[in-house]
Amino acid sequence: MLGGGAYFQLDDYASEQMAYGGFVAEYRLFHNHPVGVALHGLAGFGATNVPIYGHGGRYGYYGNCGYGYAYYGCPYDGFFIGEPEVRVAARFSDSLRLVGGIGYRFT
């Protein structure tokens, strides 16, 4: 499977906003067997706007700073994201499967 994905925060807090997306790929092994394996991954880019302030070398949060407030000293930060994952699927019928997986998200 080849495709794309986009992810964003639904609980949009006024001082923190994040969104990312990119290319999604999946390769399925043993998909016609009772137990199959899928190798899944996402590679892409994202953006966050988390306000910080400095005081004597210390950093902390500063409220009321969203995407629209970038001109007022709220930093925009872009990042690369990768999410490799391995999934195992137990097939009970043609339309019923139980899927579990393990993965890691790095930025």
N, C-alpha and C positions, 0 to 999 in steps of 0.2 A: 504494500500500500504506500502510495506517495501522496502527500497533501500538505496542508498548512494548518496552523493553529494560532489562536489569539486568546490571551488571558489577561484579565484585569480585575481589580478589586471591586466587589459589590458594596462593601462597607466603607465607602469613601469618606475617610476622616479628613477634616479640613487641613490638617498639617502634614498628611502623608498620602501620596498618590503613586501608584505603580501599575505599569502595563508592560506586557512582553508578548512576543509571538515569533513565529518562524516556520521553518521547514520541518515537517513530520514524516517519518518513515517507519514502516513496520514490515517485518518478514516473519511469516508463520511457518513453523516446522510441524509436521505430523498433524495437520489440520483435519485429516480424515480418521484419525485414531481416537480412541477413548480419552487419551490425555495428550494435549498438544502444548507446544512452547511457542511463544512469540517474542521476538527481539524488537523493541520499540524505542524510538528516540526522537527528541526534538533538539534542533540547533537553531538559534536565532538571536535577536537583539531585543532589548527592552529599555525603558526609561523610568526614572523615578524622580520625584521632586520632594525631597525631605529637607525641611529647613533646619539649619544648625547655626549656632552662634559661637563665637570664641571669646573667652574671658580668662586671661591669665594662663593660656595654654590648655584650658579645659573646654570641652565641647558639650553641648546639650541641645535639647529641642526648643524650638521657638514656634509658638502656635500661629494659626490662621495664615497658612502659606500653601496655596494650591498651585496648580499649573498656571492660573491667571496672574499669580503674584510673583512670577520669576524675575520681574524687573525691580523688585523691592529687596533684593539680596537673598532670595531663596534659591539654592543651587539646583540646577538641572543636572542629572547624572545618568549617562547612558551606560549600558553594560551588555556583555555577551552572556548568553545562557545556554546551557546544555543539560539535557535530561535523558540519560540512558536508562533503560528499564528492561527487565526480563519478566515475562508473564507466563503463568501456567494455567491452562484451561482444561477442566474436566467436562467432557461432553456427555450429557444424560440423554439427549434426544437431538433431533435436527434443529430445534428451536430453543433448547434449554442448555445453558452452560454455566458453570461456576468458575470464575476467573479470579486469580490472586497474583500479585506481583511484587517485585522489589525493585526500587530504583533510587537514583540520587540526582539531586538538582544542584548544579554548580554555576556560579556567576563570576 
